[in-house]
């Protein structure tokens, strides 16, 4: 069967602060600018998760996207929506929540929670309409 990629998009809102505790406030401000605001700031994220695998001859699916949505909600969205990434998300603990670090953490949350024969092909995380990152695994 041919290998096909399928993508599901979800939306969530989260707050964070880009900050290194081993740096001075001045250094954090210099490197992270407004994103280092001690009072936090938030984003309305768009998350695109692409899976790939063979097309099932019975269903015509690579994966039922309702199941991908369920995995995304259970493994990511339910934990991060309307939460502070620095203080309320256990799997981001000790991680500076840049979009780059966040997308890698999301990958790790999902990679072992897909049906057999289906793999993650890529994740795109849009922090703003102008800023996004993509991750394709190690």
C-alpha positions in Angstrom: 0.0 0.0 0.0 1.2 3.6 -0.6 2.5 5.6 2.3 0.4 8.7 2.9 0.6 11.6 5.3 -2.4 13.0 7.1 -2.6 16.1 9.3 -4.8 17.2 12.2 -4.9 20.8 13.5 -5.8 21.7 17.0 -5.9 25.1 18.9 -5.1 26.0 22.4 -4.1 29.0 24.5 -1.2 29.0 27.0 0.9 31.5 28.9 4.6 31.3 29.5 7.8 33.3 30.3 11.0 32.8 28.5 13.6 33.0 31.3 16.7 31.4 32.5 17.0 31.5 36.3 20.8 31.3 36.1 20.8 34.6 34.2 20.3 38.1 35.6 17.0 39.9 34.9 19.0 42.2 32.6 20.4 39.3 30.6 17.0 37.7 30.3 15.5 40.9 29.1 18.4 41.4 26.6 18.0 37.9 25.1 14.2 37.3 25.4 12.8 40.8 25.4 9.1 41.1 26.1 8.8 37.3 26.2 10.7 37.5 29.6 8.0 39.6 31.3 7.9 38.4 34.9 4.1 38.7 34.8 3.9 36.2 31.9 2.4 36.6 28.4 0.2 34.3 26.3 -0.3 32.9 22.8 -3.1 31.3 20.9 -1.3 28.3 19.5 -2.1 26.3 16.4 -0.7 22.8 16.4 -0.5 20.8 13.2 0.4 17.1 13.7 1.2 15.0 10.6 1.2 11.2 10.8 2.3 8.8 8.1 1.8 5.2 7.2 0.3 2.8 4.7 -3.3 3.3 3.6 -5.5 0.7 5.3 -7.2 -1.2 2.5 -10.4 -1.6 4.5 -10.9 1.9 5.7 -8.9 4.0 3.3 -7.3 5.8 6.2 -3.7 6.1 7.3 -5.3 6.7 10.8 -8.7 7.7 11.8 -8.2 11.4 12.5 -10.8 11.3 15.3 -8.3 9.0 17.1 -5.5 11.4 16.4 -7.7 14.3 17.8 -8.4 12.2 20.9 -4.6 11.5 21.4 -3.8 15.2 20.9 -6.4 16.2 23.4 -5.4 13.5 26.0 -1.6 13.9 25.6 -1.3 17.6 24.9 -4.3 20.0 24.8 -5.9 18.9 28.0 -2.6 19.6 29.8 -1.7 23.0 28.2 -4.9 24.8 27.3 -5.4 27.9 29.5 -2.4 26.9 31.5 1.0 28.4 32.3 3.7 26.3 30.6 6.3 27.3 33.2 4.3 26.4 36.3 1.3 24.2 35.5 2.5 21.6 32.9 4.5 18.8 34.5 6.1 17.6 31.3 7.5 21.1 30.7 9.0 21.4 34.2 12.6 22.7 34.1 12.3 23.5 30.3 12.5 27.0 29.0 9.2 27.0 27.1 10.4 28.4 23.8 8.4 27.3 20.8 11.3 25.1 19.8 11.5 23.3 23.1 7.7 23.1 23.3 7.3 21.4 19.9 10.0 18.8 20.8 8.2 18.1 24.1 4.9 17.7 22.2 6.5 15.2 19.9 7.7 13.1 22.9 4.2 13.1 24.3 2.7 11.7 21.1 5.3 9.5 19.5 4.4 6.3 21.5 0.7 6.9 21.4 -0.2 6.2 17.8 -1.6 3.0 16.3 0.9 0.3 15.2 2.3 1.1 11.7 1.6 4.8 12.0 4.4 7.3 12.8 4.8 10.9 13.4 6.0 12.7 10.2 6.2 16.2 11.5 4.8 18.7 13.9 4.3 22.4 13.2 3.6 24.7 16.1 2.4 28.3 15.3 3.0 30.6 18.2 1.7 33.6 16.3 0.6 34.3 12.7 4.2 35.2 11.9 6.2 32.8 14.1 6.2 29.0 13.9 8.5 26.1 14.2 8.5 22.6 12.7 10.0 19.4 14.1 10.5 16.1 12.3 12.1 14.0 15.0 15.6 13.2 15.9 
